[in-house]
Amino acid sequence: MTNKIEYRAARSKDAKDMITVQFKAVQSIPKDDYTKQILSAWSPKPNSERIQWLAAFIKNDNVRCFVATNKKSKVLGVAIYLIAEQCIRSLYVDPKHAGIGIGTRLLNRIERFANKKAVDKLHLKASINSISFYKSMGYKKIEEAKQLLSNGSSMDAVFMEKVIN
């Protein structure tokens, strides 16, 4: 299945689909990991304001966004990297397409991009449900962390990093 998937730089016109993938992925997280209130604050329902914000964000020179798409150009996965901060900001896969390597390939895209920029180490804040994925990709847990959410609340996370160069 992964050979029918294209991995490319995101375009502003992908913003709506990217927000939708994030929403679906977050809302599919087990309620044992985070409460419904946290999931709603983390990724509210897609709306025009969020879509417009992301469309502009994609054009930012300090940001690299990658997407995985099917033959019909439907976005199946999203990865966002902040260049100056050497930080993986987000990585989401549509739950209907989870487990087939999309997240791994998107993360590899970021790592290759960062490596070309002579970055020695990448870091991220992993949500509780994604820690095992990042560990399997070579990321090491540094410390417990909090992730600030758009409504001012916060959620439990883990600060992780990986030496890539």
N, C-alpha and C positions, 0 to 999 in steps of 0.2 A: 504493500500500500504506500509506503513512504516514497517509492520511486515515482509516484504520480503526483507528488507534492512538490511545489516550487518554493524555494526559500529566497527571499529578496528583501531589498530595502523597502520600508513602508513608504507609502505616498499619502499625502493629505486626504485623498479621496478614500483611503482605507480606514479613516478615523472611526466612522460609525461601526463598521464591522469589528474593529479592534476593541472598542468600548463594549460591544455586545459579547465578544469572547471573554473579556475580563469579567463582566457581570455573570455570565453563565458559569465560569470557572469558580468564582468566589461563592456564588450561591449554592454550588454543589459540594462545598466543603462540609464535612460532617459537623453537626451541631455539638458534638462532644469536644471539638477543638475550639470553636468560638461560638458565642451566643448569636442569636438572630440579629440583635441590635448592632453588634460589632460587624457582622457581615453586611448589614445594610449601610452602615457608615463607611465601611471599607470600599464597597462598590454599590452605590445607589443605582436605581434603574437608569438605563441610558436616557439622556435627554439632549436637546440641541446645544445647551450651554457646554456640557462636557465634550460633546463631539467637536464643537468649534474650538474649544481649548486644545484638544489633542491634535486637531488638524494644524493649528499654529505651532504647537510644541514639536511636531515632527520636523518642521522647517528650521528649528533652532540649531545653530552650528555646534552647540555643545552636546547634542543628542544624536544617537543613532538608534533608529527603530527598525526592527526586522519583523517580517511576517512570514508565515507558512500559508500557502494558498493551494486550493485544489484546482483542477482544470478549468473550473468555472469562475476562478478568481475569488472564491469565497475564502475569507480569512479563517484559518483553523487554529492558528497560534500566533502569539505576540511576544516580542522581547524588546525591552527598552534599556539602553545603556547610556549613562551620563559620563561623557568623556573626561572632563576636567576632574571629576570626583573619583574616576576609575571605579564606578559603582554600577552594578546591575540593579536597575530600579524596579524592573518587573519582568515576569515571565509567566505567561498564561497559555493554556491549551484548552480549546473547546472540549468539555467533558466527553462528548460523543466520539472524540478522536484521541482520547488519552491512551497512553500505554503502547503507542506504535512508534515512538522515537521522535516525535515532533519537538518536545521540550529539549531533548538532548541535542538535536541538530541546531535549534535556535541558540542554545547556550554555547555550543561550539562556534557558531557564527560570531557571537560577541567575543569569545576568547581569541579567535583568529584576528578579528578586527583590532582588539586591544594589543595583541602581540605585535602586529604590524606598526603600532604606534609606540612600541618599546615600553609598554606597561609591564611592570614586574609582578604586580599583585592586583587581583580583583577582589572587591568585597561586596557584600549584600546583607540585607536584613531578611532572613527567611521566616516565613510564617510557620507555625507549628506543624502544619500538614505537609510542608515541603522540605523539612530538614533531611529526611532520609534520601530524597532525590539529590539534593545538593551534596550530601556526604558521598553518595555513589559516584558523583562527578568530580570528587577530589577536594571539595571544600571542607574546611576545618572549622569547627565551632570555636569561637573566641570567647563570647560571653552572652549572657541573657540580655535582651534589649526590649525596648518598647518602640512600636511604630505609631507615630502620630497620624490620626485619621482626619479627614476633611471637616468633620463636625467638632473637632477639638478633643475628642476622646482618644484613647490609645488602645493598642492591642499588644499581647505578648508576641515576641519574636525572638530570633537568635541572630546575633551578628556573626557572620561567617566570612572566611576569606580563602583564597587560593593563590599560590605562587604559580605564575604561568610562563615566566621567562627565566 
